Structures are given as structure tokens and as C-alpha cells.
Amino acid sequence: MTLTWYGPDVLTVADELTEAYAEVFTAPPWEPRDAEETRVAFRDRLETDVRRPGFRAVLAPAEDGGVDGFATGWTTQAPFRTDRAYGKVTRRLGAERVNELLVGRFEITER
């Protein structure tokens, strides 16, 4: 069974998502990441991301009330971002192809 959350409603399960994220991204091969720094960074990013147009999260709930897995994403807006890896994408594809192929499409950001 999976559950889908839209926009800021996902914050009702933010604690569970944060713990699942920290469990995965502080284990090999990502160690030695600090678990608390990882939690804080993810939670800050999540609280911003839920306000993006088209944001949604799909969760696989665990029997114990936690989260076995999840994916989040949103609709890519124009102008195309330049932070994180976005600048590299634009350099590789070119602005015209980015607008044609990516803007207005659903972008998966965490999985």
C-alpha cells in the first residue's frame, strides 16, 4: 500500500520522513555523515519544498508506523533553477532543450 500527500499536508508525517531519510543517508556509502545535521538539513528542505507548485510525496508506510520508503517531487517551473545540479543540466542540454523537455514536467527530488 502507498499513500500520496499533496503540498504542505505532507508535514503531518514530516517526522517519519525525516527519520527514514536520516537512516538511509547516514549509512554506507554516505557515512560518516552526522545524523542530526542530516535530519535538520532534510527537514529544512522539506518545509520549503512542500510549498512548490505541484509538490507531492508518495509514502510506503511501515507496519510500525514509520516509513519504509518515499519519493517526493514537484512540477518544474520556469525559469529553470541554477542551484544544486540544475546549472549542469542547463549547460549539458542548453536552455532551449531544458525549457522544451523539463519545464512543466514532474521532477522527482528524493527517493
N, C-alpha and C positions, 0 to 999 in steps of 0.2 A: 504494500500500500504506500502511496506517496501523497503528500499534501502540498497544495500550492497556496502561497501567500502573495498578496499584491501590496506594493507600496509600503508605507510605514507600519501596516499591520504585522509585518514580519518581526517587528521589535518585541512583540509579545513572546517570541521564542528566541530572542537575541542571546540570552544566557546559554541556552543549549547549543546554538550555532557557534558561539564563541568558544565553548569548551571543545566541541568537535574539531573546530579549526585548529586550536592550540594543540590538541592531541596529535593531529596529523603533522602539522608544520613545526613541531619541536622534536619529532622523531627522525631517525635516519631517513634520508640523507641530509635533512635540514639542520640537524644539530651541529654545533651547540647553540641553538637559538634560546634566548631567555623566554621561558613560558609566559611570564607576566607581561613582558614587553610585547610579545606576540599577541596575547589576549587584548591588551589595550589598543594596539595598532589596528587589529581587525575590527574591534568594536567601534572605534572612531570612524573607520572607513565605512562600516555597515550603516551607521547612523547617518552618514552623508549620502551613501548610495541609495537608500530606500526612498529618497526624495527625487531621484532621477526619473524622467518620464519613462513609463513602461516598465519600471522595476518590478521584478517578481522573483520569488525563491521557491524552489521545489525541494521538499524535505522527505527523507526516508526515516520515519521515526523508529527508535529502538524500543524494544519491549520494556526497558527500564525507565522510559520517559525521556531519555536523551535522544540524540540524533545519530543514526548510523551513517548518514551521508546527506549532502545537499549540493545544490547548484544555484547560483544567483546570476542575474543579468538584467539588462535594460535595453531600451531602444537607443541606438547610437544617434546622437544629434549632430547637426551642423551648427557651428563649424566643428570639424573634427579636432579632437583634443591633440595636444602636443606633449603632455606629460607621460610618464611611465614609458611604455613601448610604442605609444602612438606615433611619435615622431619617426621612429624607424619604419613603421608601416607606410607612412606617407612618402618617405624617401625611397622605399622599395617600389611602391606601386604608382606613385605620382598622385597629385591632388585630384586630378580628374577621375582616375580609377577608384580612388578612395570614395569620392562622392557617389560614383556610379554603383560600386559594389557594397559599400559598408554603411553609409549614412542612411538612416531609416530602417536598418535591419536590427534584429535582436542580437545582442552581444553577450556572450557568456563570460562572466568575470571571475567567478570562483566555482570550483567543482571539487 
